Amino acid sequence: MAMRWFKKETRKEVWDELIEWPIGDIEAAHRVRDICRSAADSAERIGGLAGGADHRKKSDIAKNEHASERYQRAAKAAMEIAMKISDDLLRDAAVREIVDLCLKAGDVRTAQPLFRAIQAASIRQEVLKEHPMLQNE
């Protein structure tokens, strides 16, 4: 049995997987959720940078750049999938996942218009309960 540990294979990310369209709305919403959960660690890492921690070591800079690039690719892929969901409630639930991801990353500029796109009052209320800073935006 060959040891894969030593091979430098790049890990394939959930958002890099090819989607054979058309897929159903439920599967698309699941994809968005999976993407957001997979990128949460990167979003939290770059969101923590806003706190003023000093990350000047080369290894930290590289990790932060990688985390930022991962978050941005994931958010973009999730948004592209969410836009294709035809069911309003499923789309709103998917967009809510993306809003949460953006706010973990401290990316309020992206989260605000996404939040405004949510039409379901119940989902908007849940988001506001967790993220009251979106209330005045």
C-alpha positions, -999 to 999 in steps of 0.1 A, spaced: 0 0 0 15 33 -11 18 61 14 -1 91 1 11 114 29 43 122 11 28 131 -22 21 168 -26 -14 164 -40 -35 196 -38 -66 189 -19 -97 193 -40 -121 217 -24 -159 212 -24 -164 244 -45 -140 231 -71 -160 200 -79 -177 201 -113 -214 203 -111 -234 185 -138 -262 209 -144 -291 208 -141 -293 198 -104 -323 202 -82 -329 231 -59 -325 209 -28 -291 195 -40 -280 231 -49 -289 243 -14 -270 214 1 -240 223 -20 -241 259 -8 -243 247 28 -214 223 23 -193 250 6 -199 274 35 -191 249 61 -159 238 44 -147 274 41 -157 284 77 -122 278 91 -107 302 65 -134 328 70 -128 327 108 -91 330 103 -94 361 82 -122 374 103 -98 372 133 -73 394 115 -96 423 119 -91 421 156 -57 436 153 -36 406 160 0 409 147 5 383 120 38 394 104 57 361 103 61 348 67 43 316 76 13 335 90 12 358 60 11 328 37 -16 311 58 -36 343 58 -33 348 21 -43 312 15 -73 315 39 -84 347 21 -81 332 -13 -100 300 -1 -128 321 14 -132 343 -17 -133 313 -40 -158 295 -18 -181 325 -14 -181 332 -52 -189 295 -60 -217 295 -33 -232 327 -47 -231 313 -83 -250 282 -72 -275 301 -50 -284 323 -79 -296 293 -99 -320 281 -72 -355 287 -84 -374 280 -51 -375 313 -32 -373 297 3 -345 274 -5 -326 302 -22 -331 324 9 -318 296 31 -288 292 9 -281 330 9 -284 330 46 -255 304 48 -234 327 26 -242 357 47 -230 338 78 -198 328 60 -192 364 49 -197 377 85 -173 351 99 -148 366 75 -156 401 86 -168 408 50 -198 431 58 -196 447 24 -206 414 8 -230 403 35 -251 435 34 -265 432 -2 -269 394 3 -289 400 34 -311 425 16 -318 398 -11 -334 375 15 -371 378 10 -385 354 36 -393 373 68 -386 344 91 -351 339 76 -344 377 78 -354 377 114 -331 348 122 -302 365 105 -309 397 124 -311 378 157 -276 364 151 -262 395 133 -280 427 146 -254 449 129 -272 442 96 -304 459 110 -293 495 100 -277 486 68 
